[in-house]
Each structure stands twice: as C-alpha cells, then as structure tokens.
Amino acid sequence: MLLPQIPEGAALRILGFTGTRRLRRDLAQLGIQIGDIVRVHRHVPFGGPILLEHCGTKVALGRSLAERIRVEQVNGESP
C-alpha cells in the first residue's frame, strides 16, 4: 500500500521507498527510515502535502514523494 492511501489518524510502518538513493537520503534527513512507525496527521486537500507525525514532530511530504513510500497500517503501536 502507498502512503496516500492511508486514512488520517492511522498509524503505519514504513516498508520501503521506490526511488533513488537521493530520495532515501532526503527522507533520512527528515528522520524517516524503513521500519519507523508514523501517524498520518492530515491529507491537505487539492493535491497538497501529507502531514506525518513522527517522534512528536510533524513533517510535510509532497504528494509525488508520498506516492513513492510503501507502508502498512499497524494497530496498537504509537509513533
């Protein structure tokens, strides 16, 4: 499943990225890595960014970037 398909408020685990090493590096600089548990805070309408909450910090990811992140929804785990 891809990140934009997850509903607001849901917790999820990052499974992987489809893209270049630069994409992985950019996400790592934001503190997002494979295996992390994050929460979808908000889907901004009209193709806007997706806001994630990770370790108490909110991070905005553009739709084109979010569509390259594979995730799975998790239950009972907190970010």
N, C-alpha and C positions, 0 to 999 in steps of 0.2 A: 504494500500500500504506500502511496506517496503522501507527503506531509499535507498538501492542500485538501486531502480527502478526510482528514481527521476533524471532528467537530470541536467547537470551542469548549474549553474546560476539561478536555480529555488529557490524561497523562499518556505519554508514549515513550518508546525506546527507539533510539536512532540505530538503524540496522546497517546503513551504508549510504554511500554517495555515488551517483553516476556523474562522472566528470573528470576533470584533470586534477593533477597534484595541486595546482594553484587553488582550486575550489576547496580541497581538503585543508590546505594551509590557511585560507581565509576563514573557514569555519572554526578551525583550531584557535585562531587568534581571537575569535568571539567566545571561545570557551566551549564550543560544541564539538564533541567527538563521538565516534562509534561506541555504542553501549550506554551512552548517557540517557538518563530519564529526564524528560522535559514536559512542560504543560503548555497546551495551546491556549494562549490568553485571549487572542482576538483575531478574527479574519476581517481586515479592513475592506469595506465594500468597493465595488467598481475596479477590481484588479489591483487594489492596494496591497501593502505588505501583510505578512502574517506575523503577529507578535507572539513570541515564545517566552515563557518564564523558565529560567534555568539558574539554579542556586540563588534564588532571590533577586535575580536581575532579569529585566525584560530586554529582549533582543528582537529587532525587526528584521525580517528576511523578505526580500523581494519575491514576487510570485515565480519568476523564472528560476531563481535559486531554490526556492522551496520545492519546486517540481522535480528537483534532482536529488531529493533526500528521501530514502526509503525508511519507513518506520513501521512499528507495530504498536497497537494500542495495548496498554497494560492496566491492570486493575489492582488497587490496593497499594501501589507504590507511589511515593511522593517525590517530586523533583528536588 
